[in-house]
Amino acid sequence: MSHAAYLWAESLKNFVNHEPWMAEGACLTLDLDMFFPPGTDATGGVKYREGVAKAKAICAVCPVQRQCLEFAMANEEEFGIWGGTTAGERAGRRSGLALSETRALEAS
């Protein structure tokens, strides 16, 4: 198990009591390494893209995908596939949210 997957598994143990939706995740009984493909959005090659596609396919049918993404966004998860998104995609969403919040403040 990769270090990132190990940390994720440990965090699941801690969070399931606080985040009951995690117990319903489609990923719960799978090899967690699948959700931590080697590489990043910027540096990933074919294996990274294939790994991301496999993880996202599981997320696509997960009954708690929305909650998972919300959790990852709120906790600024920097690694892995959460709620069907990569770390780079989540960072882009955070930047977009920050920009829209700034514009809303400037308009008021």
C-alpha positions as CSV (number, residue, x, y, z in Angstrom):
1,M,0.0,0.0,0.0
2,S,1.4,3.4,-0.9
3,H,2.1,5.9,1.8
4,A,-0.8,8.2,0.6
5,A,-3.2,5.3,0.6
6,Y,-2.1,4.3,4.1
7,L,-2.7,7.8,5.3
8,W,-6.1,7.8,3.6
9,A,-7.0,4.5,5.2
10,E,-6.0,5.8,8.6
11,S,-8.0,9.0,8.1
12,L,-11.0,6.9,7.1
13,K,-10.9,5.1,10.5
14,N,-11.0,8.4,12.2
15,F,-13.5,10.1,10.0
16,V,-16.1,7.3,9.6
17,N,-17.3,8.1,13.1
18,H,-17.7,11.8,12.3
19,E,-18.6,11.4,8.6
20,P,-21.0,8.4,8.4
21,W,-21.4,8.8,4.7
22,M,-17.9,7.4,4.3
23,A,-19.2,4.0,5.3
24,E,-21.3,3.9,2.1
25,G,-18.5,4.8,-0.3
26,A,-18.0,2.5,-3.3
27,C,-14.3,2.6,-2.6
28,L,-14.5,1.3,1.0
29,T,-13.7,-2.3,0.2
30,L,-11.3,-1.7,-2.7
31,D,-7.6,-1.4,-2.9
32,L,-7.0,2.2,-1.9
33,D,-3.9,2.5,-4.1
34,M,-6.4,2.7,-7.0
35,F,-7.3,6.2,-5.8
36,F,-3.7,7.4,-5.5
37,P,-2.3,6.8,-9.0
38,P,1.4,7.6,-9.4
39,G,2.1,11.0,-10.7
40,T,0.1,14.3,-10.8
41,D,-2.2,16.2,-13.1
42,A,0.9,18.1,-14.4
43,T,3.4,15.3,-14.6
44,G,1.3,12.2,-15.1
45,G,1.8,10.0,-18.1
46,V,-0.3,7.2,-19.6
47,K,-0.3,5.1,-16.4
48,Y,-1.5,8.1,-14.3
49,R,-4.3,8.9,-16.7
50,E,-5.4,5.3,-16.8
51,G,-5.4,5.1,-13.0
52,V,-7.4,8.3,-12.8
53,A,-9.9,7.0,-15.3
54,K,-10.4,3.7,-13.3
55,A,-10.9,5.6,-10.0
56,K,-13.3,8.1,-11.6
57,A,-15.3,5.2,-13.0
58,I,-15.9,4.0,-9.5
59,C,-16.7,7.5,-8.2
60,A,-19.2,7.9,-11.0
61,V,-21.4,5.2,-9.6
62,C,-20.7,5.9,-5.9
63,P,-23.8,6.9,-3.9
64,V,-21.8,9.4,-1.8
65,Q,-19.8,11.1,-4.5
66,R,-21.1,14.6,-3.8
67,Q,-20.4,14.2,0.0
68,C,-16.9,12.9,-0.8
69,L,-16.1,15.9,-3.1
70,E,-17.5,18.3,-0.5
71,F,-15.3,16.8,2.1
72,A,-12.2,16.9,0.0
73,M,-12.9,20.5,-0.9
74,A,-13.5,21.5,2.7
75,N,-10.4,19.8,3.9
76,E,-8.2,20.8,1.0
77,E,-7.2,17.2,0.2
78,E,-4.0,17.5,-1.8
79,F,-3.7,13.9,-2.9
80,G,-5.7,11.2,-4.6
81,I,-9.1,11.0,-6.3
82,W,-11.9,12.2,-4.1
83,G,-15.5,12.6,-5.3
84,G,-14.4,11.9,-8.9
85,T,-11.8,14.7,-9.0
86,T,-8.0,14.8,-9.0
87,A,-6.1,17.1,-6.7
88,G,-5.4,19.5,-9.6
89,E,-9.1,19.6,-10.5
90,R,-10.0,20.4,-6.9
91,A,-7.4,23.1,-6.8
92,G,-8.9,24.6,-9.9
93,R,-12.3,24.6,-8.3
94,R,-11.0,26.2,-5.2
95,S,-9.4,28.9,-7.3
96,G,-12.6,29.4,-9.2
97,L,-14.5,29.6,-5.9
98,A,-12.1,32.1,-4.4
99,L,-12.3,34.2,-7.6
100,S,-16.1,34.2,-7.5
101,E,-16.2,35.0,-3.8
102,T,-13.8,37.9,-4.4
103,R,-15.9,39.3,-7.2
104,A,-19.0,39.0,-5.0
105,L,-17.3,41.0,-2.3
106,E,-16.1,43.6,-4.7
107,A,-19.6,44.0,-6.1
108,S,-21.2,44.6,-2.7
